[in-house]
Structures are given as C-alpha cells and as structure tokens.
Amino acid sequence: MKKVIAVVVAVAIGAGGLGGCASMDETQRGTASGAAIGAVAGALLGGATAGGHKGRSAATGAAIGAALGAGGGYLWSKRMQDQKAAMEQATQGSGVAVSQTADNQLKLEIPSDISFASGRSDLSSALMPILDRFATTLNQNPVTRLRIVGHTDSVGSDAINNPLSVNRAAATRDYLMARGVASNRIAIDGRGSHEPIADNGSAAGRAKNRRVEIFVAEPGA
C-alpha cells in the first residue's frame, strides 16, 4: 500500500508540474491537473475500501481516478478556448467578466449597468450588441450548451425577486434564440436575491447583485 501511494503521489506531482509547463495550452494543463487530483483521490478511496487487497485496489483506484479527473464533467477544448478569446474581445471595456470555471465552463457575468434597469427584465440597448456577437460564436460551436442564471438585489420580497430573476434569464435566452441559437441548447434559472456577490447595504453593491450569468459548457464524451 505504501509503495502504491508513493507512486501515486509521485505521478500527481509530475502531472502537477506538467500542468504548469509554459508549453502546454489550457486544455492540456487542465487535463494534467485533473488526472493528478483524480489519481490521488482514487488511490486513497481504493485503499480505504479494499479490505485485504489494499495495494491492488489503490492502484486500480488511482487509474480510475486519473481517468475521471482528466475527463471531468465538461471538456475544455480548443473550440472553448477560441470562444473564450472571442468573447473577451467582444466584451472588452463593456464591464462583462469572462472566465473559465473550475469545472471547465465558460462564464459570462453581465452587470446591471449594461443589462437591466432596477426592477425590470427587458434588455438594455447596451447589452444587445454583446449578445449579437455572443450568438455568432455560439452558432459557430453548436455542440455547446448554455445555462443562463438571473439574479436580483435584496430590495423587495422573494415573491417579486424570484420571478424577476427568472424573467431576466428568459429575456436573455429569447434574444439569443432570435439570433439563431437553438432553444434546446439553453436552460434558464433564477436565484432571486439569494446569491449576492456584493453588499446589499449600498447602492453600488445592489447594482452588482442585479446581474445575469451565462455558463457555456461542452459536454464530455
């Protein structure tokens, strides 16, 4: 068991080192890191549940864990890298934040000052050109799936804010659909005021909390 764990840790360290190699792209770095974490977790789980065959189960667990860690729930392919780069260029200077999540989704966070007025769910004219460019990148990569999540500030009750957040997500979805994005690619959700990212005690904080987040994922094989 000790030998197997030692090998697994060495593999994890090696993969982690590769994950930081400057010559690797984001896809390769994410796969290497995922494999390392998965290998360690798989080995520990295998050893803990193996009974009389700890060494063998640790090795098996390491192999399975590495495969699952490398694959993950979503891919981060060259197409996703290209889409992220295209959206960063399209939203430059707009206030929209574009990032890669820990589970390999592309996230667009759209603040209230270019999306929705307080208490409203209709899109602002400032957001429409950004969504136009976003729709173009989505239509060029038709395998991706979207999840649009609306949020509000804490002003008003849940009876108002919960449907308002859903309506904001729905308005964003409808606009993208009108630009050719298939409806079966898009899921919507609303969180009301329950997931703030800033202090609702100030006007500036409430403005940050009135937002829409768009998650784009390319499902794993």
Order of alpha helices (4+ residues) and beta strands (2+ residues): alpha-alpha-alpha-beta-alpha-beta-beta-alpha-beta-alpha-beta-alpha-beta
